[in-house]
Amino acid sequence: MLTLLAVFLLGSLLMPVLVRWLGSQAFAIAALIPAAAFVHALVMTPQVIDGDSPFVSVSWIPQLGLNLSMNMDVLGWVLTLIVTGVGSLVLLYCRWYFHDDSAGIGQFAGVLLGFAGAMYGLVLTDDLVMLVMFWEVTSILSYLLIGHYRRRAASRRAALQALLVTTLGGLVMFVGVVLLVVDAGTSSIREILAEVPTGPMIDAAIVMLLIGAISKSAIFPFHFWLPGAMAAPTPVSAYLHAAAMVKAGIYLIARFAPIFALSPTWRPIVISLGILTMLIGGFQALRETDLKRILAFGTVSQLGFFAVVVGYGTQAAALAGLALVIGHALFKSALFLIVGVIDRQLSTRDINELSGVGRQAPVMTTAAFISIASMAGIAPTLGFVAKESTLTALLDDAIGGSAWGLVALIGVILGSMLTAAYGVRFLWGAFWTKRDAQGDRMPDTPWPDPPVGFLSAPIILAGVTLAAGIGAPALDVALQGYAVTATPGLDAEGLAVEGPGHLALWHGFEPALGISILSIVLGFGIFLLSRRTGWDRKARLLPFTAADVYYFVMRGVDRLSVLSTTLTQRGSLPVYVGTIFVVFVAAEVTALVATDIDRFQLSAWHTPVQIVVAPIMAAAGLFAVRAQKRYTGVVLVSVTGLGMVVLFATSGAPDLALTQILVETVTMVTFALVLRRLPSKMGEHNASVGRIPRALLAVGVGLTMALVAVVATQSRIHEPISTSFAQLAYEIGHGKNVVNVALVDLRGWDTMGELSVLVLAATGVASLVFVTHRADMLAATLKLPRSKRRRTQSRPLVETTEGIRFQTTENESSPRAWLVGGTKMKPENRSILLEVIVRVLFHTIIVVSIFLLFSGHNLPGGGFAGGLVAGMALVMRYIAGGRWELGAAAPTDAGRLLGAGLILAVGSALIPLFFGQAPLTSTFWEWEIPGFGHMEFVTSTIFDVGVYLVVIGLVLDVLRSLGAEVDRQTQALRDAPMVSRERRGAH
């Protein structure tokens, strides 16, 4: 099971590549993964039915008692078959639903397969904390799937709505999980179910768990997000909103109903909200004209139905409820897929525009009739079997004296009537031949026959619905293992009944059968009455709905954010920085006053170099404060950084010295790029005010920081851990460079966080500068056929009137081109000497950066320093040849480098988990190679390569945004007046 979970993850990562190669046919390959999980669950069937649940567990965080554990009991087995079986069919269906050139289907395929994997883990995990993690992953992935058509405002709005609602419920549920785990003393679901914890804390935890469940399964008052999610592609609706995601909440209710159903808070919440949801969804489904929205509100109604039955908590209700869940996954997925076929073939889902489709598409219509029959509870479908068992279970409990049983029975009967009514409305709207307002027959909607494979999924699902109803006895045997875990029901005398009863296609003439037939007949009458009276075409019944409340709250949040931003974000950088410094001084001075330090042990200096360097650094700082020009101030501030380089170098820290000087250089370049768009003099537009308060604050910050450093060094009471780093670096990290080994091994998690910050910083800089997208179009390519380019690529380049060309006999007298971007620069900005130097040194510097990368484990260097050196090589190319030369030097998007580096770093952290080791655990190999001697390779080097790529990506992003893009924008501003003058002259 863990292997299959990993395959889901790997497959979802590979799907974008496969879609790029194969187009929509890649969906057929994706379908193989859930199909394999489905077959595995089928193979486990005898073991599951016999009560010997397959179980696997791998320690994840031993300190917290968290494990990657998977348990396939009857409930998990049923949901696994639903998630994987329907998932494989939906993925196969996507093969025909999407065109090869459909936008974003690579990402869609990966996310949909990843969602299937997350649901697979959710229904099988035995750890409550892991369940919460899978729960939130499904919310995030569903957000991406619902918002697939990201250019449509409705899709984006629906995706955000679903994310906010389900995530809010998930956070509340997480608090409940924490309370439950703390009280029970374990996060294992099996152990919690065996112990049956009770008490006030458990009651509070139950309420929070139910909030998470009802938000995920669109139960009132969270029901409004599901109809809005119909903005998603139809395969998403068929899978997430019929078979998978919305079943997560029902699964959670079903998981804990056997032990919590009799608690004082369980049934009032589950039954009352379930019935209300059933009625609201049913009424609204009768008023919709979009086929998907009819099914959406029908799904809301059905989910309320399941919450009542599954959450009722008796053995008979548990058996019937699980059968209902299976039946719903089959018939509702089939119906959504049929709507997808109609929409794909006719480009409409409006029932007012459809007429006569049923006679033109008999196979699809038959599948739809079978599915609707199962939804309404008509024999011989699985829906009929489950509905009759449900009515019997609730009727027996109501006769036995259960008040909640009577309430649930009445609610289910009313909901069943509405289900039959909107089921008939769906069939009438999609397939019937209609008449117009004058009573004349409408012309048949032309129906182009879809591919056979396109109809295969709904036909298979409808066929299984019919076969499961006929084979109800076999299904009864399979589901008994879950049903017997619940509380026995009541008989007519109010005594406990042994056993949950049985699923069968025919129980004889029983009261439940009569109630079922009556609800269907009345439901058909409700549909006719709504059509005759025009009730289904009237405006809304209530002045406001839950969706209106949601939008009212969101508008309130927006207004509050605007108000708070207006009060706190004044647009003044000095005010922001000053506020931070004032808080810092106040907090630290308070802490220093409360600190009990008897004496200070201070040294005047540690090395004589400090006597020389420190005054220079201090003087540079003072002159920087007095500087009138921005660039002068930047240079003076850099003096303090270079002073730190000297101090590091003379204090036995060559790694820090190397990194510091590289950082100072890159920072100076970045400042130079930014200062091009700012006035040269400080205060040219906005003069500095309040100089005395600023000076006092600056002195206060400096003194406070000095005192903090002194107090911190005097407060140590234990031996520092750094004294053991040299030994740990050699024994654990297999390296002699303590700094580098600490970064990529001993404290790798810190570096992982810093990499994330670098990626965010690069993205932030790019988003501030680039107007539309961060991708550049600067890669300079020679205007020659590829075949000719291969034959002549060894020749030197020359500058001609037509641009850069390979040297030939005709142009051998032309000047040598040292950089391909040189000709793009203005003559007054070119320097041939600089171009020659850059051409000679660039590749050498790149080699030096790679040397620093791979030697950093034992010598000064590492991924960070190597990346900065490579970045400086790119800086040289940009300064010498401009933005076009930068495009030629790095013809790739900076985001790819950032992403590749982060993937390498994260991958090297996660791979040890597959070998039973802690994350970021490193290993090494060593060889004796003739001619080279002893060689070693440490796996943490892969992490360092990730650091290397992220740093290069950061520098490249800064050069492309603050350099190349600013150059382009500046040139555009200069060209605009010229173009305007030419246009005026032409007129």
N, C-alpha and C positions, 0 to 999 in steps of 0.2 A: 504493500500500500504506500509506503514511503517512497519507494522507487517510482511508482506511477505518479505520485505527487511531483517528484523531481522532473519526470518526463513532461508533465503538463507545463511546468515552468520553462524548461528548455524549449519545448515546442512553441510556446507563446513568444519567446525571444527570436526564434528563427522564422516565424511566419512572415514578417515583413519582407525578408529576403526571398522566401519562396514565392510570395505573391508577385514580387518584382520579376522573378524568372518565369513563373508559370501563369500569372494572371489569376483569374477567379478559379481556375482548376486547382489551385493550391488548397482551397477549402476542402476538397476531397481528401487530401493528405492530412489536413488538420483533423478531419472527422475520425481518422484511424486511432487517434490517442484516446478520446472518450470511448470509442468502440472497444478498445483493448481493456479499458477499465470496466466497461459493461460486461465483457466476457469473463474477466477475472471475478467479478461479483457473482455471475452465474455459476462459475466453477465452485465458488464458496457456498453455494446454496445448501447442499446437504449438511455441511458443517454448521451453518448458521441455524437451520431448522432444528438440528439436534441439540441446540443450546450451547455448543462449543464455539463461542464467538472468536474469530481470528483477532489476535491482539499483538501489537508490536509497539515497543517503546524504546526511545533513545534519549539519554539524558541531554538536556539542553542547557539549563542554568541550574546546576545542582544546589547553589547557595539559596535559591528561592524555591527549590523543589519543583521546577517546571521541566516537563518532558515533552519531546515530540512523540506523542503516543496516538495510536490509531486503533479503534475498536469497532469491529463490524458486527454489531448485534442485529436483531431483526429490524428495528427502526432505522438504524444506519444503513442496513442492507437495502431496504425499500427505497430510501431517499437516494442512495447511490445509484440504483438502477434507473430511477427517474432522471437524476442529474446527468448521468453518462449516456443513457439511452436516448433521451430526447435531445441532449446536447449533440450527439453524433449526427442525428437526423437533421437538426437545424443547421449544423455546419455544412452538411451535404447539400441542403436546400440552398444555402448561400452560393453554391456553385452556379446556379442558374439565376438567382435573384440579382446578383451584381454583374455588371459588364466588366470586361477586362480593364477598361480605361476609367472605371469609376474612381473618383477621388478618394484617397485615404483608405482604400480597402485593405492595404497591408497592415496598417495600424489597427484597423477594425478587426481583422482576423486574429492578430496577436492578442488583442484585449479580450475578444470573445472566448478564445481558447484559455487565456489566463483566468477569466471569470469561471469557466467550467472547472478549472483546477482548484480555484479558491472554494467553490461550492463543494467539490469533492472532499477537500480537507475539512470544511466546516461540518459536514454531516457525519464524518468519521472520527474526528478528533475526540480524544478522551480527556483532554485538559481544558478546563474552562477558560483559562487565560489565552490559550491558543485559539479557542473558539471565538473569543472577542477579536483577536487579531484577524482571523479569516473573515469575520463579520465586517470589520471596517474595510478590509481589502475589497470585498464584494461591493461595498458602498462606493468606493473610489472608482472601481472598474465600471460599475453601472453608470456612474456620472459620465465617464468617457464614452460609453456605448449610447446612452440616451442623447448625448450632445454630439453624435457623429456628424450630423449635418451642421457643422459649426458656423456656417455662413447664415443660417436661419436663426433669427432672434428667438422664435418659439422653441427651437431645440435647445439653445443655450439656457433659456429661462427654465425650461422643464428639467434640464439636467441639474442646474443649480438647486432648484426646488427639491428634487429627489435627494440630492446630496445633503442639503441642510437638514431635512426632516429625518432621514435615516441615520445620519451621523449624530444628531442631537439625541435620538433615541438610543443609539449605540453607546454614547457617553454615559447616559443615565444607567443603562444596563451594566456598563463596566463597573460603576460604583456598586451596584447590586452584586456583581460577581465578587468584588473585593470583600464585601460584607459576608457573603456566603462562604468564601474560601477561608476567611479569618475565623468564622464561627465553627465551620466544619473541620478546620485544621488540615485540609487537603484541597487541591484543585482538580483531583481526579473525579470525573463524572460518575464512574462506576462506584467509587467509594462513597460518594455523597448519596447516591441512590440507595446504597445498602444501609447507610447509617440513618437516613430520614431525619435530618436535624430539625429542631423546632425552637421556638422562642421569639421574643419581640424583634431581635435583629434579623431573624430569618423572615419574619413577616414583612419587614421593611425591604429586605433583599428581594422577596417575591414580587412586590409591587414594582420595583425597579426593573427586574427581569421582564415583567409583563409590558412595561412601557417600551423597552427595547423591542419586544416581540411584536407589539401592535403597530409600532412605527414602521417596522420592516415589512409587515404584511398588510399595510394600508388599512388598518382597522380604525374606526372613528376614535378620536378626531383627526387622525393622520391619513385619512382615506383619500384626500384630494390630490396627493402627489401622483398616484398611479394613473388616472386618466390623462393627466398632463404629460406623463412619460410616453404617451402614444405618438409623440413627435419623433420618437426613435424609429429606425428601420424596422420593418415587420419581423425579421428574424429575432431581433432583440425583444420585441413584445412577446413573441411565441416562446422564447426561452426564459428570459428573466421574469416576465410578468405573468407567466402561466405555469411554468414548471420548476423554476429554480429560485430566483431571489426572493420572491414573495413567499415561497415555501419555507424560507429560513425562519421566519417568525413562527409559523405553524409548527415547524420542527422543534423549536425551543419549547413551545407550549406542550407538544406531545412528549418531549423528553422528560419534563418535570411534572406533568399532570398526574402520573401514577403516585407520586409521593406528596404533592402539594395541593391536590384538588380539594381536599377537605379542610384546608387552612381557612381562616375567617376572611381573607382578602381575595382568594383565588376566584371562586365562582361568581361573586358579585361583579367583578371586573370583566372576566372573560365572557360570561353569558350576556350581561346587559349590553356591553359594547359590541359584542358579536351580533346580537339581534338587531340593534340599531343600525349597524353597518350593512347587514343583510337587507334591511328595508330601504335604506337610503340608496344603496347601489341599485337595487331592483327597480325602484321608482324612476331613477334617473336614466337607466338603460332604456326604458320605454319612451324616453323623450329625445333620444339622440338619433341623428340621421347619418352619422359616419359609422361605417361598419366596425372599425377598430374601436371607436369610443363605446359602441354598444357592448362589445366584448369586454372593454376595459371596465365599465361600470358593472357588467355582469361578473367580472372577476372580483371586483370589490365586494359584491354581494356574496359570492361563493366563499371568499376568504372569511367573511363574518360567519357564514355557515360552518366552515371548518373549525373556526375558533370555538364556537359553541360545542360542537360534537367532540372534537379532539380534546378540548379542555375540560369537558364535563367530568372526566376522571373515573368512570366506571369501566369495568372490563368489556361489557357489550358495546358501550360508546367508543371505547378505544379501538375495538375491532372494526366497527363501522367507520369510524373517522379515518383510520389508515386506508381503508378501501376507498373512501371518498377522495383522499389525497391522490391516490394512484389514478382513479378515474378522471379527476379534474386535470391532472398533468397530461393525460392522453387526449381527452376531447378538446380542452381549451387550446392546447398547442396546435392541434389539427385545425381548429377554426381560425386561429391567427394566421397560420400558414396559408390557408385557403384565401383569406382576405388579402394576403400578400400576392398571391397569384392573380386575383382579380385586379388589384391595384397595379400590378406590373403589366398586365395585359391591356387594361382599359384606361389607366392613369386616372382613376377616380374610385372613391369608396362611398360616395354619396348615394343613399338608397333611392333618392328622388331621380337620379340619373340612370339607374339600372332597371332593366326590364327584359324579361324573357331569357335570362342567362341560363336558367336551369335546364331548359330543353336543349340548348346548344352545348352544354358541358355536363352530360349525364353522370360521368364517373365522379367528377368533383362534387356535383350536387349530392350524389349518393353518400360520399364520405361526409359531407356537411350534415345530411339528415341523420346519419348514424351518430355523429358527434353531438348534435342537438338533442337527439333522443336520449343519449347517455346523460347529458346535462340536466334534462328534465326528469330523468328517472323512468324511462320507458323500457320495458323488456324487449330483447334479452341482453341488454347492454350491462356493462359493469356499473354504470350509474344507477340502474334500477336495483341491482343487488345491494349496493351500498346505501341507497336511500331507504329501502325497505328495512334493512338492519338498523339504520339510524332511528327511524320512526318506532320500531319495536323496542329498542333500548330505552328511548326517552318515555315512551308510553308506559312501559312496565315500571319504570322508576317513578313516574307521576302517579300511577295507580297505587304504588307502594307508599305514597304519602310524602314524596319529595316535592317541596314547593318549587325549587329551582328546576326540577324535572318537568313540572307543569309549564313553567315559564318558557323553558327551552323548547318544549314540544309545540306550544302555540307559535313561538317565533319561527321555528323551522317550517311549520305548515304554511304560515303567511309567506315566508321567503320562497318556499317551493312553488307557490302559486305565481309569484312574480317571476321566478326562474322560467317557468313554462311560458309565461307571457312574453318576455323579451327573447326567449328562444324562438318562438313563432315569429316575432317581429324580425329577427335576424334572417330567418329563412325567406320570409316574405320580401324583405328589403333586398336581399342579395339575388334571389333566383326567380321570384314570381313575375308573371306578366301583369303589369299595372295599368291603371286607367288614369287619365288626366283629370283636371278639375271639372271638365264638362262630361265626364263619364265615358269618353271615347278611349279605346284601347291604344296604349302607347306603342310605338314601333319597337321591335326587339333591338336591344343593344348589340351591335356587331361583335362577335366573339372570335378572336384569333386563337386557335388551339395552341396551348403552351407545350413546351417540350415534355416528354413523358417523365423524364427525371425530375422535372420541376414539381410534378404532382406526386412523386413517389413517397415523400415524407408524410404529407397529410393522409394519403391512402393507407400507409403502413400503420400510422397511429389510430386511424378509425378502425382498421381491421383488428388491431390488438384490443381496442375497446370492446368490440363485439366478442372476440375470442375469450377475453378475460371474464365477461359476463357468463358465457356458456361454461367456462372452466372454473366457476366460482368455488367448487369444493377444493380444488387444488390450491387456490389462493387462500382459502380458509385455513388449511393446514400450515401454510407458510406464515400467516400473520398471527397465529395463536400464541407464539412465543412472546410477542409484545403485549397482547391483550391481557394475558394472565398476570402481568406485573402491576395492573391497576387494581382499584378497589372493587369488590363485588357489588353488583347492583341490588335492587330490592324487588321482592315479589309482591303479590297483592296483599299479603299479611304484613308487609313491611320488614320481612326477614331477608337476610343476605342470600343471594342466589349464587350457587356454585357454577363457575365457568362463564365464559363470555357469550355463549351461544355459537351459532355457526353461520357462515356465509353460504347461501345457496340461491340458485335461480328461482326455485319454487318452494315456498314454505306452506303452500295451501292457502285456503281462503281465510286470511287473518285480518284483524282490524287495520294493521299497517298497510296492507294492500288496498283496502277501501279508501283509507286516507290519501294514499299516493294517487290513486285514480281520480279522486275528487279534486285534489290540488291541481292535477293536470287539466281537468275539464274546466275548473274555475279560472285557471291561468289563461286558457284559450279564450274564455269569455272576457277576461280583463283586456286582452289584446284587442278583441273586436270592439269592446266598449270604448277603449281609448281612441280607436280609429273612427268610430261612428260619431263620437262627441267632439273630436278634434282636440282632445285633451293632450295628446302627444305633440301637438304643435303650438301649445301655449307657452308664454314666457315662464320664467322661473317661479317656483312655488314659494320660496322664501325670499325676503328682501336681501339677505346675505347668506353666504355659504362659508364653509371652512377655508376655502381658497381665498375668499375675500378677507378673512381674518389674517391669514398668512401674509397677504400683500399689505394689509394695514400695519402689521408688526414690522415687516421689512421696510416700509416707508418710514416708520418711526425710528428704526435703527439708523437708516440713512440720514434722517434729519438730526438725530442725536450726534452722529459722527461729524456732520458738518458743523454743528454747534461747538463740539469739543475741539475740533480742528481749528475753528475760528478763534477760540480762546487761547489755545496752546501753541498753534503753529503760526507764528507771526511773520514768517518769511525772512527772519533776520538770523543769519548764522552766528554772529556774536552773541545774540540773546540765548540761542540754544547752547552754545559752548559755555557761556557764562553761567547759565543755570546748572549745567552739569558740574562745573567747577565749584560753585557755591555749595551744592549738596555734598560734593566730595569733601570739601574742607570742613563743613559742619559735622558730617558723620565721623570723619577720621579724628578730628580734634576731640570730639566727645569720647571716642574710644581711647585716645591717648591719655586724656585726663583720668579716665577710669583705670588705666593700666598701672600696675604696681611694679615699677622698675627702680631698684635701689641705686644702681650706678651704671654708667656707660663706659665701655672700653673701646676707645677710638684710636685709630692709627693715622698718622699724618699722611703716609703713603705706603704702598706695598712695593713699588718699583720706582726708581728715580725718573723714569719716563713720565710718570703721572705728574710730577712737578712741572714738567715742561708743557705737556699736552693739556692738562686741566685748565690753566689760565687762558690758553688760546681758545678752547671751547667756550669758556665763560665770556671772553671778550667778543667772540663771534655772535653769541646769543644776544649780548647787549647791542652790538651794532645792527643785528637783524631787526631789533625792535625799533631802532631809529631810522631804518632804511626807508627811503621815499619811493623807490621803484620795486615793483614786484619781483623781477628777476634777480635784483640785487639781494632782496630778502631771501629768496630761495637758495641762492649760492651760499649766503652766510649761514643759513640753517644747515646746509650740507656739510659745512665745516665741522659742526658738532658730530655728524655721522662719521666723517672721515677720522675725527679724533677717536671715536669708539673703535674704528678699525685698528688704529695704532695700539690702543689699550688692549684689545683682544689679542693682537699678534704678539705683544710683549708679555702677555699673561698666560701663555701656553694654550691658546684657543685658536689655532689656525683655521679650523672650520668656520667658527663664528666670524673671524676676520674676513675670510673669503666671501662668505654669504653677505656680510654687512656691506662690503665695498660694491658688490654686484647690485644689491638692493638700492644703495645710494645712487648708483649710476642709472638704473632703470627709473628710479623716482625722479631724478633730475630730467631725464628725457620726457617723462610723463608731464612734469610741470611745464617744461618748455612747450610741449604740444598744447597744453591747456591755455597757457598765457598768451598764445597767439590771438585768441578771441577775447582777451580782456584788455582794458586800458593799461598802458605801461606804468603809469603812476598810481600809487595807492591814494584813495580818497578823491579821485578825479571827478567821480559822479556823486559819491556819498562819502562825505568826510567823516573821519573817526570822531566820536564824541565820548565824553566821560573818560578822559585819559587817566585821571588820578584814580578813580575807582578801578579801572582796568589794571593799573599798575599795582595797586594794593592787592587786588585779587591774584595777580600773577605772583607776587611775592608770597602771598599766603599759600598758594598751591605749591610753590617750590619748597618752602620751609616745611609744609605738611608732608610732602613726599619724602623729604630728607629725614624727618623724624620717624616716619613710618619705616623707612629702610633701616634706620639705626635700631629702633625698637624691635623690629622683626628679627634682626640678626642677634640681638641680645636675649631673645625669648626662647631660643631653642633649648629643649631639655633632653632630647634624644639624639642619638647619632644619626646624621642625615643618610637617607637611602642612597644618595649619589656616591657614597664611598664604596658601595658594592657594585656600582654600574660597570666598572672595568671588568670585573670577574664575570658578572652576568652577561655582559656583551659578548665575551669570548665563549662562555659555556653554553648560553642559550641562543644567542644570535650568530655565533660562529664568525665574529668580526672583531677587529682591533680598534676600529674607529668608534669610540663610545657614543659620540654625538649622532652619527648616522644610524647606528644600530638601535639607539634609543628611539629615534624618529620612526623607523620602519618596523620595529619589532617590539621592544620593551614597552613603548608608549604609542603603539600604532593607532590606537583608537583616537588619541588626541590629534594625530596627523590626519586621520580620516575626517575628523570634524573640520580641520583647517582646510583640507581640500574642498570640502563642501562650501566653505566660506569663499574660497577663491573662485569657484565656479559661479556662485551667486554674485560675487563682486563683478566678475567679467560680464555676466548677463545684465547686471544693472547698468554698467557703463554703456554697453551696447544699446540697451533699450532707451537710454537718455539721448543718444546721438542719432542712431538710425531712425528714420521716419517710418518706414514700412516694414523692413525685415533686416536681419543682421547679416544675411549672406551678401558677399561682395561679388562684383563682376570684373575683377581686376586681372584675372589670370591671362597674361599675354601669351598668345600662341602664334607661331609663324604661319603666314598665309601660304602654305605649301601643301600639296597632296601628301597623305601619310606615307605612301610608298616612297615618294621622292624624299620625304623628310628622313626616312630611315637610311637612304643611300648617302645623304649628304650631311648627316648630323655630326660627323667628325670634323667638318670644315669649320674654319673660323667665321665669325659674324662680322659684317661690315655695315656701315650706315650709308644708305642710298636715299635718293629723293622719294622713293616709294616706301621707305621705312627700313627696318632691320631685315637683311637678307644674308643667306649663306654666300661666302666668297666664291666667285667664278672668274673665268678669264675676262669676262666683260666688265666686271666691277672691281678687279683686284687693286685698282688705284684708289678706291674709296677708303675713307678712314676706318680703322678698326673699331668695332663696337665692343666695349668692355662690359657694358650692362645693357640688357635688352630694353630696359625702361628709360635709358638715358635720353633717347630722342624725344620722349614725351615731355621732358622738362623744358622750360624756357631757357634759352641760351645763357641769360644772365645768372641763372641759378645753377648751371652745371659746373662741375669741377672734374676735369679729365684725370687729374692727379688722384682725387678721391675715388673716382671710379676704378682706376687701376689698382689702388690699394685694396679696395673692397673686393674686387675680382680675385686678387691674389690671396687675401686672408680669409675669405668667407668659408671655404671648405675646410681650411685648417682649424678655424674656430669651432666649426661643427664637430670635427674629429676630437678636438680638445674637450668639448662638452660631453661627448659620448664616453671619452676616457674618464672624465670626472664622475659620470654616472656609474660606471661599472667598477671604478676603483674606490668609490666612496665607502665601501664596507670596511676597508682596512686603511685607507689613506684619506687625507682631506678631500672632500667632494661630496658626492651623492646626487640624488635626483633633483633636489631643489637648486643646488649650485649649478649642476649641469644644465638644467632647464633655463636658468638665468643667462648662462653663457651663450646657449643657443639663441635665446631671445635677443641678446646683444648683437649677435650676427645678423638677425633680422632687422634690428634697428639700423645697423650699418647699411644694409641694402636699401632701406627706406630713405635714409638721409641722402645717400648718394644718387639714387635713381627715382625717388618719389613713389607715389602710390602705385604706379604701374609696375615698378620694379618689385615692390612688395608682393603684388599679385603673382609675379613670375617666380619669386623666391619661395612662396608658400601657396601653391595653387590648390588649397583646400580650405574648407570653412573652419574657423576657429572653434565653433561649437563641436565639431567632430573630434578635434583633439581633446577638448575638455571632457566630452562624453567618454571617449576611449580611455583616457587616463583614469577617470572615476570608475569605469567598469573594471579595469585591471586591478585597481586598488581594492574595490569591493569584492571582486572575484577571489583575489588572493586571501581575503579575510574569510570568505565563506567556504572555500574548497576544503579546508581542514575538517569542517563539520561532517563531510561525507566519509571521512576516515576515522570518525569517533574522537576527534581532537577539538580543543577549544578554538574559537576563531582566532585568526592571525598566528596560529602556531606554525613555526617555520621548520623546515628540514633542510638537509644539505647533502650533496654528493661530492665526492672527491676522486680524482684520477691522477695517475702518473703517466704523463704523455711524453714520449721521447722527443727531445729537442726543446720542450717547453718546461718540463719539470712538473712539480706538484701543482694541480689546479683544483679549485673548489667552486661549486655553485650553490648559493643559498636561495631558497624560494622567496625570501623577503625581497630579493632583487626585483621580482616581478612587481611588488608593491612600489618599489623605488622607480621603476619604469613608469608606473602610473603617475607618480609625483612629477616626474620629468615631463610627461606629455601635458599634464594640467598646467604646469608653469609656462611651457611654451605656448599653450593655448591662451593663457591669460595675457602674456605679452603681445601675442598676435592680435588678440581682441582689442587690446588698448591701442595698438598701432593702427588697426583697421578703423576703429571708431574715432578716437581722438586725433589720429593722423590722417589716414586716407579719406575717411568720410568727411572730416572737417575741411580737408583740401577741396573735395568735390563740391561741398556746399559753398565754400568761399568762391570757387571759380564760377559757380552758377550765379552767385550774387553779382560778380563782376561782369558776367556775360549778359545779364538781364538788361541793363541800360543800353548796351550796344545793340541788342536785338530790337529793343524798343525804338532806338534811333533809326535803324535800318527800315523798320516797318513804317515809321512816319515818313521817311524819305521816299519809300515806294508809293505811298499814298499821295 
